[in-house]
Amino acid sequence: VRLMEKCRGKFESFLDVGIGTGILAITASKLGARRIFGIDHDKGSIKVAKENLVRNGIRNACVRYGDITATRLPFMRRFDLVAANLLSRTLIDSRSRIVLRVKKKGYLIVSGIARRNLKDFLRDFKLPVLRCIKTLRGRSWAACLYRRDIS
């Protein structure tokens, strides 16, 4: 959420990869996103996220079943801001697929990174089109904000 706040006013479209409870989608709406999409491979999470979006009066969100490791995602467009709160290994293995969903000059937030794995994660997650802008470190976790370059 803190990294999303740094992007306030810089995004209209948002994709939440692994939507879980929907907290990031709700935050995106509160920060001004007009088009919000979320995917999760857990049907229970989809149900909970939809309930939380309704409970918070969020009507501009679409949530679908989807797996970032699968061949096809339900939303094939690109977004101004993409957030993926997944296990480090899943983030690394799916980095090209995730980055494909980020518009050029758009932003990517990745979290769910065990702090003890951060150095290796930063090395393994590198792609020529990504530039790390900010890294947050908690007691046992880390999150990173990236900007996608033009290429």
Salt bridges, closest charged atoms under 4 A:
GLU12 OE2 - ARG34 NH1 4.00
GLU51 OE2 - LYS47 NZ 3.71
ASP80 OD1 - LYS103 NZ 3.38
ASP93 OD1 - ARG89 NH1 2.93
ASP120 OD1 - ARG123 NH1 3.09
ASP124 OD1 - ARG123 NE 2.94
ASP149 OD1 - ARG131 NE 3.86
